Amino acid sequence: MTDTIRTLAGDFPSQTPDSWAALAQKALRGADLDETLGRTTIDGLTRGPVFFSRPDASHAVDAAPRDLYLPWGIRQTLVEAGPERANAAALDDLMGGVSELELRLDPTGQFGLKANEIELLDAALKGVDLTIAPIHLDSLGGQGHHAHLLLTLFARRRIDGETVEGGLGLHPVERAARQGIALDDQCFPKAKALTELAQAAFPNLKIFRCDAAHMFESGASESQELAIMAASVATYMRLMMETGLDANSAAKAIEARLAADADIHLTIAKLRAARRLFARITESFGATGEARRLSLHATTARRMLSASDAWTNLIRNACAGFAAAAGGADAITVRPMTEAIGRPTGFARRVARNLHILLAEESHLGTVTDPAAGSYLHETLADSLAQSAWAQFQEIERRGGLVETFASGWLQGEIARSRAAYLARIESGQTPILGVTQYVDPDPRAVETEGTWPEPDAPETALTAVRFAAGCETAKEAAQ
C-alpha cells in the first residue's frame, strides 16, 4: 500500500474559466455565450452560468444548530375571524404537527381574527399550552393593543415568564408603510414601554419583527428586501437601547421575516446573506457571541401564488419551503395554496403543514445544519446579495433612515421600479409561471375556501401593494 490515496480526478487536468468557455462555445455552435447561458437577477447580479471559485467565507455566519426531531419551527397562521373557529383551527394544527402559531389579528375581522378584548384572545387560545406552543402576533392594526392583550393573557394564566417564547410582532415602521399612514407621535414611546414591560416579565419573547417580507410582496427585489431588513434592524436596535437594554438583549429580542419563493437558489442565498447583514449590524451596536445570530422566519411568498389555478401553488410552495429549510430558516410558514383566493379550509391548512413534515422527515432536510455551505453558486450569490444590500442600506441611512425614506416616498419609488422590471420579465416570457403563463390548464379544477377575501381581495395585497407602493397596481397580478 502507498501512503497516499490518488483522488478520483487526480489524472484529469484542472479546468479554468477559459477552457470551460471554449468547450461551451463549441457546444453552442457559435451562439453568444452570455446571451445564451448568462443570467442576472432583477438587481443585475450575475447568477451563472458557472462559478469556479467562491468568495472569502471568513466573514460568513454559521447557521444555528438544528434539532434532529424539529429542525425548524413549523409555524401556521390563523386567519379565522371568530375566536371559536380560530381555536378549532389552532387545536387541529397543533395536533397535526404544527409547533408554533401565528395569529393574524385584524380589528375589523375582515382579514384575520377579531380579538380586541382579552376574553376573545383567551377563547381563541383555549386549550393551547402557551409554554409549549409559542404564539406570534401579526397585527394588521393596533399592534400595541394586541401586544398588551397577549402579555395580559400570559399573566392571567400565571405562566412562568422564563418559559414563554413567541413574539409580539411589533413593526411600527413597516405597518405604517403597509397602510400608507404617517407614524403616530406616540408610536415609538408606546413601543419603548412595551419593550420595558416584556423584557422585565418575559425575557425570551421576541419584541420586534423586522418585516421585510411585506416589501418583497409589493415588488421589492431580493437586495431591496435585505436592505430594508437591515435598516429595520438598525431602527429597532436604536429604539430598544434607548430604553436601557444592552446590545445583546436588544439583538435577541429581534426576529426578521423574509419571503421564500420558488427561485430556490436565490432564496437560499438571500437567507444566508441575511445572517451576515444582521451579524454585522448588531456587532456595530456592540452585540457579541450568540446574540449576533439572526432569528429568521421565512414565509412562502404570496406574490408567486396563482388565483386562477391554485393546485399549481403546491409546486411553488414545495420549492419555496425547500429553499427556506436549506437556507437555514429558524421558523417557516407555508401559506395555504388557496391564500390568493380566500380563507383556507381545513384541507388547505393540512396540506400546508404536511409539507413541513415531508421536508423534515421524508426528505431529511433537517439532518444537515447548512447544506449550501461551500457551494460556489450559493456562496457567490450570497456574497453578491449581501454587498448589494449593504450599499442600499447605507443609502437608506444616508437619507435619514427607514422612517424618512418611507415618508419621502423614495423607497416606494425604488421598489416600484423593481416591480416593473419583474413584471416585464413575466410579460416577455423570460420568467415563466407554471400554470399561468406556461402549460396553462384550460379547465383547472376548482378549490374550496372558507369564503373569498373582501375587496381588495387579500390582506397582503390590500395593505402592502396598493397603499405601500402608491399609484402601483397589486403585485398579485404577476401570478394571475
Disulfide bonds with the S-S distance in Angstrom:
none
